[in-house]
């Protein structure tokens, strides 16, 4: 009998296809690479798309793409704020959200909290209130602040929105404006007062070619809006424009110049970190977002900015 030489090839192709299908299903169900990266890019480009869908229903989202629920969230009692309590409002785009390459969690139990929708949760990546489902460096920043005895308690209030521009933050009619009002109403109801505002945004504007004066004026309008919401805490302005996912990087660009000028423009605007200079090639897993080493560097840099003697 003459065998058909094409049969083994067909069997091999079918077996390979079955393995790819099973592997893809496994990775998708657990949000592992490349599905996590594909979802991250989708949220960056279309933050409102399918806000309530997620494989295996591990997470839920609002219309801006912010994380509103996750399996395993631990509800805890919000603290009574005193002079040793830092209440940190986190604003910006994806590099301020849950888009990092390393997850972190509180090493101090309920002394580091994730405040969202009027409630406090144990802090662990990803944080409720920002876009993304991956890692972040704010919880590790809080670990460093407590480890150095800078504070006894840290309350993190994430409110970062991937791919957001400074104009969207400044607009009085935007979805972000409404979100911030709701967030800060919850903060007031919990009898908490924001002590620090951390701003890490600029990559979207650099890619769009926002002019220096345009960025500056829109940011100042946004800062004025924060004051109308009774946020009197200083705003720490980062230098953040590098994201190779959306375009080539030019070191001396209009957004960088605006961010540098804003730090110190008045008594309530201070310098944050410079992620453009801080993170090397290996510190960004996709040319834009912090890898594990990038998360560690960002956390240490922010902790120093906030007074930790590291």
Number of C-alpha atoms within 10 A of each C-alpha: 3 4 6 8 8 8 10 10 11 11 11 11 12 12 12 12 12 12 12 12 11 12 12 15 14 12 14 18 15 13 20 14 12 12 16 18 18 13 17 22 17 13 23 21 14 15 22 16 13 13 19 15 12 15 11 10 12 15 19 17 22 17 13 21 24 27 27 18 18 16 9 9 15 14 15 15 11 20 18 10 16 11 9 12 21 24 22 22 24 23 23 27 27 27 28 26 33 32 30 29 21 19 20 23 22 20 17 16 11 21 20 28 31 30 28 23 15 15 16 24 21 24 30 23 25 28 36 31 28 30 32 34 24 21 24 34 31 32 27 26 26 34 25 22 26 20 16 15 13 19 20 18 25 26 28 27 27 27 24 28 29 28 22 22 21 24 18 15 23 21 15 14 10 12 13 19 18 11 14 17 15 13 20 23 16 17 20 14 10 17 12 19 20 21 17 19 24 24 22 25 28 28 30 24 20 26 18 12 12 19 15 17 13 14 25 21 16 18 20 16 17 20 19 13 19 20 11 11 13 13 19 16 19 18 25 23 25 25 26 26 26 25 21 15 13 16 13 11 15 11 13 8 15 20 28 24 17 20 25 18 16 22 19 15 13 9 9 14 19 20 21 24 22 20 20 18 11 13 20 13 12 13 21 20 16 16 16 22 25 28 23 20 16 25 27 19 19 23 22 22 19 24 24 17 15 19 12 20 13 11
